[in-house]
């Protein structure tokens, strides 16, 4: 009947029926991993930009970049297992 007037079930509701559903544990892990990867990628990008403009990284900066790479690898392992 809805199709006859150009509507669908989606048009009857403001939000999907499961919009109040809490994310599953797997979805939280994925969100956490992606957030961590995005943050650590920004750290690496800043260091890469510094290097590209001739800035010499301090030992502390080099260690932070290594830590960022390790955290990205750890997030990958959490998502895909050890590879």
N, C-alpha and C positions, 0 to 999 in steps of 0.2 A: 504494500500500500504506500509506503513512504516513497518508493522509487517512482510511483505514478505522479507524484507531485515534485519530483526532483530532489528528494531528501534521502538521507541515510540515518542509521542509528546515531552516528557521530553528531548529527545536527540536533539531537534531542537532549544532549547532556553538555554541561560546561566543561567537564574534565573526563578523562577516561575512567571507566568504572573501577580500575585498580589504582587510581592516582594516590590513594592514601596508603598504599602498600609500602612497607619499609623495604629498602634494598636487601637482597640476600647477602650472606657472608661473602660469597664469591664476587658479587658486584662491588662490595666495599673494598675487597682486596684489589680488584682491578682499578677502582678509583684512586686508592691510596698509591698504588704502584705508578699509575700515570701521573699523578700529582708530583710524586717524588722525581720521576724522570724529567718532567717539565722544569721543575725547580733546578735540578742539578744540571740540566742542559743549559739553562741560563748562566749558571756559574761558568761552565766551560766556554760558552759564547763570549762572555765578558773577557775571559783570559785570552781567547783567540783574537778578539778585537784589539786587546792591548798588544799582543805579540805582532799583529799585522801593522800596528802603528809605531812599532819600534820600542815599545815599553819592555823593559826587562823585568820579568816576574821575580818577586821575592821568593825565598825558600818557603815562606808561609803560603804564598799564593800557589806555588807548585804543589805543595802538599794538599791544599784545598782542591785543586783540579784533580789530583789523584784520588782524593776521597770522593769527589763527585763521580768520577768514572767507576769507582768501586760500588757506589750506591746504585748507579744505573745498572751495573752488572747484577747486583743483588736483586733489584726489582725484576730484571729479566728472568733470573733463576726462579723467583717466586711465581712468575706467570707461566713459565714454560718448563720448569724443572732444570736440573743441572745439565748443561750442554757444553 
